[in-house]
Amino acid sequence: MKLIAAYLLSSLGGNPNPSAEDLKKILAAVGVDAEDDRIELLLNELKSKNLAEVIAAGREKLASVPAGGAAVAVTGNVGGVGAVAAAPAAAEPKKEEKVEEKEESDEDMGFSLFD
């Protein structure tokens, strides 16, 4: 992530094709040691690609990743019948218990604020 952040910072700074030295300078400025092999891998993967298109493709991939919601328990049924039966149980909301709060009185402390 550090390398990607350095690459993006360099790109936002006006350098559409940052070099390994550019990334090393950015990382050194924040006190991060750069690994040459990882920098070369990143630069090779992003060589001759439009950064906006790479980000757009990543967003499309992330859109298909589940980000919460009710968990569905899958049983051993291969036909999927168990998963369908488990879905309504998972969607059932939990009942919240109401706890009555007791008001504290000044009598318990032995003095009153307005005496």
N, C-alpha and C positions, 0 to 999 in steps of 0.2 A: 504494500500500500504506500510505503514511503516513496518508492521509485515512481509509482504512478502519480502520486501527488506532485513530485518534483517535475515530472514530464508535463503535467497539466499546468503547473505554474509557469514553466518555461513557455508553453504554447500561449497561455494567456498574456504573457509578457511580450508577445510579438514574434517569437521564434517558432515558426510552424514545424521545423524539423530540428529539434534539439539534438546535440551530440552527447556523447558519453561525458565529455569534459563539462558541458553545461549542467548536466544532472549532478555531477560530482561537486561542482561549485555550490549549487543550491543545497545539496545535502550537507556539505561541510559548513555552510553558513548557519545551520541549525544544530550542528554537532552530531550528525549521523554518519557513521562509516558506510561507505558505498562498497558493494560487492560487484566487481567487474563483470563476472559471468552473468549475474542477474540483470545488470544494466544492458549488456549486449543482447540478452534474450529479449528484453522488453523492446529495445530499439529494432531488432530484427522482426518482431511480431508487428510492430506499428509502422514499419518502413513502407512508404508509398501508399499509406491509407489516410483517408480523411478522418480527422479526429471526431468531428460532429457525427459522421456515419457510424463510427465505432461506438460512440456513446449511445446513439439511437438504437443500435442493434443490441447493446447491453440492456437497455431499458425494456425492450421487447422480451428478452429472455427473463428478466426479473419479474415481469408481469405475470408469468406463469408459475412463479414460486408462491406456495401458500404462505400467508403472512398472519395466520391466526385463525380464529373461529373455533367452532366446535370440533373436537376430536372424535373420529369415528372408530369404534372398536371393530376390528375384523376378526371373525371367528374362523374356524377351520373349514367352513363350507367353501368348496371350490366354485360353486355356482353364483356366489355373491349374495345369497339369500340372507345369510347372517349379517352381512354389512348393512343391508337395507333395513333389517329389523333393529339394528343397533342405532341407527341414525335418529329415530324419534326419541329414544331414551337420552341420547346425548344432547338433544335440543331442549330438553325439559329444564326450565330455570330452577335454580335452587331457591328454597324458601329461606327468607331471612328471619331470624329470630329477633323480636323486639325486646330490648332490655330496658327496663324502666330505670331511669337515673334517680337516685335519691338526692334530695337537696340537703346540703349540709347546713346545720343551724349553728348559730353563735353560742347556743347553750352548751354544746358539747365541748367547747374550748374553755369555758369558764369566764369569758368576757365578751363584751359587745363592742362593735366599732363606734357606736354612737353614745356611749356612756359618758 
